[in-house]
Amino acid sequence: MEEVQAERDAEQKPSDESVQSAQEDNQPIITPSAQPEPSYPNERLKRAAHMLFFKRGRVPGAKAWELKTTLGKSYEKVLDQLDEELKELDLQVKKVEAGGIGEYSPNDDETDKFRYFVRLRGTLTPKEARMSGWRIDNLAALAAALALVVSKQGKVERKELEMMITEKAGRWRTLTLTDTFLRTGYLEEDESGMISLGWRTKAEIDLPSLMMLVAEAKPENADREEPSAASMEESDPQPSEGQVTE
């Protein structure tokens, strides 16, 4: 009897092994998950935010070499992570070439020619724009001034700029507005009196969108002139048959 039981166990063992191997074959293949992007400690994000938000001198933001010294060689990745965190607040990290700010020499390193700011990701509503301290007509004059500079390939004579602002805001406010745009960094003036875009325009304003809005804008009297011209055509008397017209 013992020999018969041993033979049965021997026959059953291979079948159990085949079942086990079949189960192993049916198991899903698990591939190792991709490694997540490195996440930087909150302390480094806080330091990056402090450097970009708080103004320490004439110009807000921080230079590339300042961020590299404080945050390390991977400062750009830290800024990318900060940019993701700021999306919920409708803000973004903006990289601007510091050429117009005059903060570097041609002998500086390539990365030292840039400065980083935090700016609005979307747009302000008219009510929010009023709360920023700018009058709506002053903002309109600024938009027109920037559009003129861009249309002149980045530089325009101050006299021409002031003539344009005079048409929008009046002669007595032109000098004040021009000086305000220059003082706040939206425009810059060189020694020859040529006006160009300032660092603040490059950091805060979406110039392609601005130029698109200006191109799509209609003159104030455009809608009034069309019906008046049509009415004049209708009012012209038509010559009757046989009437000689000069």
VEXNUSE-725396 format. One line per 3 residues: number of its first residue (from 1); their letters; for each residue x, y, z of C-alpha. Coordinates in steps of 0.001 Angstrom, whole numbers. Layout:
N
NUM> a> X:Y:Z ~ ...
END
This chain:
246
1> mee> 0:0:0 ~ 2809:2389:832 ~ 4397:1790:-2585
4> vqa> 1076:2523:-4336 ~ 639:5768:-2328 ~ 4189:6849:-3198
7> erd> 3501:6305:-6899 ~ 327:8385:-6675 ~ 2202:11220:-4943
10> aeq> 4894:11104:-7609 ~ 2276:11348:-10367 ~ 473:14216:-8616
13> kps> 3604:16310:-7978 ~ 4424:17068:-11645 ~ 819:18090:-12266
16> des> 986:20511:-9329 ~ 4191:21981:-10701 ~ 2611:22421:-14148
19> vqs> -373:24214:-12597 ~ 1953:26495:-10664 ~ 3986:27297:-13793
22> aqe> 788:28020:-15707 ~ -319:30432:-12987 ~ 3045:32159:-13140
25> dnq> 2710:32521:-16911 ~ -667:34234:-16482 ~ 719:36816:-14063
28> pii> 839:40340:-15577 ~ 4252:41675:-16406 ~ 5034:44577:-14098
31> tps> 7445:47074:-15560 ~ 9346:49385:-13256 ~ 7683:52787:-13092
34> aqp> 9494:55781:-14495 ~ 11351:57794:-11949 ~ 9450:60964:-10989
37> eps> 10928:64370:-11536 ~ 13078:65455:-8620 ~ 11155:67519:-6116
40> ypn> 13106:70186:-4312 ~ 12658:70940:-628 ~ 10223:73654:362
43> erl> 13096:75659:1794 ~ 14655:76133:-1643 ~ 11294:77058:-3148
46> kra> 10762:79619:-394 ~ 14152:81195:-987 ~ 13478:81359:-4733
49> ahm> 10075:82988:-4130 ~ 11568:85530:-1739 ~ 14245:86512:-4231
52> lff> 11727:86985:-7047 ~ 8902:88654:-5118 ~ 10738:91170:-2955
55> krg> 12458:94186:-4454 ~ 15980:94643:-3102 ~ 17075:97480:-5368
58> rvp> 15856:99576:-8269 ~ 14656:96564:-10231 ~ 12587:93679:-8773
61> gak> 13352:90032:-9403 ~ 16773:88398:-9281 ~ 19719:87947:-11611
64> awe> 20711:84516:-12850 ~ 24013:84515:-10982 ~ 22251:85490:-7730
67> lkt> 19868:82548:-8063 ~ 22717:80206:-8956 ~ 24686:81286:-5874
70> tlg> 21723:80895:-3523 ~ 19924:77861:-4974 ~ 22789:75976:-6638
73> ksy> 23504:74949:-10209 ~ 20028:73425:-10576 ~ 18334:76780:-9916
76> ekv> 16446:76632:-13237 ~ 14746:73379:-12195 ~ 13822:74971:-8871
79> ldq> 12279:77884:-10779 ~ 10359:75453:-13003 ~ 8873:73835:-9910
82> lde> 8057:77271:-8457 ~ 6338:78166:-11723 ~ 4134:75072:-11390
85> elk> 3255:76022:-7813 ~ 2291:79560:-8901 ~ -162:78387:-11563
88> eld> -2964:78163:-8999 ~ -2380:81840:-8160 ~ -2437:82895:-11837
91> lqv> 1240:83864:-11662 ~ 4304:82697:-13568 ~ 8087:82974:-13517
94> kkv> 9326:85083:-16436 ~ 12874:85015:-17827 ~ 13976:88320:-19369
97> eag> 17200:89276:-21096 ~ 18820:92010:-19030 ~ 20218:93856:-22044
100> gig> 17858:96772:-21646 ~ 18567:97059:-17923 ~ 22274:97651:-18388
103> eys> 23275:95244:-15622 ~ 25888:93183:-17462 ~ 28883:93663:-19701
106> pnd> 29634:91715:-22912 ~ 32350:89818:-21042 ~ 29897:88280:-18558
109> det> 28828:84652:-18698 ~ 25881:83834:-20960 ~ 23607:82875:-18039
112> dkf> 24366:86172:-16281 ~ 22633:88086:-19076 ~ 19190:87105:-17806
115> ryf> 16944:88160:-14969 ~ 13902:86392:-13538 ~ 10627:87977:-12432
118> vrl> 7209:86886:-11237 ~ 4400:88296:-13329 ~ 678:87809:-13898
121> rgt> -118:84748:-15992 ~ -3533:85927:-17184 ~ -4998:89417:-17549
124> ltp> -6497:91994:-15215 ~ -10155:92895:-15312 ~ -10961:96612:-15772
127> kea> -11831:96842:-12072 ~ -8530:95243:-11042 ~ -6655:97558:-13399
130> rms> -8163:100575:-11630 ~ -7025:99188:-8278 ~ -3432:98974:-9552
133> gwr> -3080:102745:-9261 ~ -3211:103510:-12985 ~ -6011:105448:-14615
136> idn> -7633:103788:-17591 ~ -6727:106646:-19931 ~ -3092:106456:-18734
139> laa> -3053:102733:-19469 ~ -4451:103471:-22930 ~ -1680:106012:-23528
142> laa> 923:103471:-22362 ~ -476:100802:-24694 ~ -367:103248:-27600
145> ala> 3215:104255:-26751 ~ 4384:100640:-26612 ~ 2614:99825:-29869
148> lvv> 4330:102776:-31553 ~ 7778:101691:-30346 ~ 7206:98125:-31554
151> skq> 5957:99335:-34938 ~ 9148:101389:-35318 ~ 11361:98305:-34932
154> gkv> 12008:98942:-31240 ~ 13126:102597:-31273 ~ 11373:105910:-31839
157> erk> 12292:109557:-31391 ~ 10942:111131:-28227 ~ 9388:113980:-30217
160> ele> 7365:111563:-32338 ~ 6270:109644:-29257 ~ 5136:112811:-27487
163> mmi> 3163:113917:-30544 ~ 1289:110620:-30527 ~ 578:110791:-26773
166> tek> -669:114370:-27240 ~ -3367:113088:-29595 ~ -4480:110546:-26983
169> agr> -4140:112416:-23684 ~ -3727:116110:-24471 ~ -691:118357:-24644
172> wrt> -583:119342:-20963 ~ -334:115696:-19794 ~ 2111:114473:-22432
175> ltl> 5342:115378:-20652 ~ 4094:113989:-17356 ~ 3031:110681:-18888
178> tdt> 6262:110274:-20863 ~ 8350:110880:-17746 ~ 6162:108428:-15815
181> flr> 6629:105692:-18413 ~ 10387:106253:-18333 ~ 10621:106424:-14536
184> tgy> 8605:103249:-13962 ~ 10713:101250:-16430 ~ 8179:100670:-19207
187> lee> 10252:102809:-21574 ~ 13943:103705:-21758 ~ 15713:106703:-23296
190> des> 19300:106716:-24509 ~ 21709:109633:-24801 ~ 20536:110498:-28316
193> gmi> 16893:110856:-27200 ~ 15665:107594:-28740 ~ 12953:105754:-26838
196> slg> 12941:101950:-26586 ~ 11126:99285:-24569 ~ 12076:99116:-20900
199> wrt> 12778:96142:-18652 ~ 9322:96292:-17084 ~ 7593:96000:-20453
202> kae> 9638:92899:-21255 ~ 8869:91398:-17849 ~ 5164:92183:-17478
205> idl> 3531:92710:-20873 ~ 2642:90165:-23533 ~ 3629:92249:-26561
208> psl> 2284:89870:-29279 ~ -1157:89898:-27624 ~ -1021:93684:-27220
211> mml> -178:94206:-30891 ~ -2989:91847:-31890 ~ -5496:93815:-29822
214> vae> -4275:97092:-31298 ~ -4557:95713:-34830 ~ -8112:94494:-34189
217> akp> -9257:97756:-32583 ~ -11570:100001:-34595 ~ -11371:103805:-34707
220> ena> -13968:105547:-32555 ~ -15756:107159:-35528 ~ -15580:104137:-37830
223> dre> -19144:103034:-37140 ~ -20443:106583:-37476 ~ -18770:107335:-40804
226> eps> -20158:104300:-42628 ~ -23888:105097:-42195 ~ -23293:108785:-42875
229> aas> -21602:107977:-46185 ~ -24416:105639:-47105 ~ -27037:108248:-46261
232> mee> -25253:110792:-48462 ~ -25357:108404:-51399 ~ -29056:107814:-50867
235> sdp> -29746:111537:-50648 ~ -28036:112312:-53983 ~ -30732:112884:-56584
238> qps> -30642:110491:-59501 ~ -30737:112123:-62941 ~ -34026:111608:-64740
241> egq> -34262:110314:-68267 ~ -33172:112848:-70810 ~ -31523:115060:-68161
244> vte> -28001:116151:-69021 ~ -25489:115904:-66215 ~ -22273:117819:-66079
END
